[in-house]
Amino acid sequence: MKRIVKKDGKILEYTLICSVGRKNVLLQALPEGKVRVYAPKNARLREMDSLVLSRWDWIKDAHAAYALEKKKNAFNPENGVLIEGRCTPVVFCRSVKNDVKLLDGVLFVSMPALDNQRMEEEIKKYLSKLALSKIREALELYAPTVGREYGRVTIREQKTRWGSCSGKKNLNFNWKLILAPKEALHYVVIHELCHLIHFNHSEKFWKEVEKRMPEYDIWRKWLRTNGRELKI
Ligand SMILES: [Zn+2]
């Protein structure tokens, strides 16, 4: 249930969740200004209100920290964007039509007005298309060495995976591979293609990967170490 507490003319809303199994009270300050209190079934509402009031400053500090983190992670064109491992400057151009172009190592983004969120979306769309074309190029390069048929090739927004090969031999790739150095993208393409030979991560599978990219382990480790930093 939603509850509201007041202090110095300011209000704070929190969600109270009472359950039979719970013995103690747990208070959580969550992102986006949310507060949650887990309490035993017979908890007194007034006591829960005063608990929230007593932690008022702590909750406000936690919410401010979340907001700062969000601001720090927000897309900022002044920082440029990573494309194939290189920091690429972003130049905004005012235009009635939305358009993104990569020219001589500079990303030109045309939009009616400067809006960082819209710009982030447009760049993401552009980079997903660029990722698909670079992945197709790599597939054309390595698929003949594997000699097996594959199905559809799709680009996805994935949190934890760089690529996957389905039982139906469809290949999926993470759009963020375009942010990584070219070799990392090639390693993932080779990795998924080799799953067409061995649908597992056996020693034989890794031998097939190594045949096509002797230094594959460098890029496997690179993605493991730097993958989380790959964002625009
Ligand atoms: Zn795999």
Residues whose N, C-alpha, C, O or C-beta is under 5 A from the ligand:
A	BS01	ZN	none
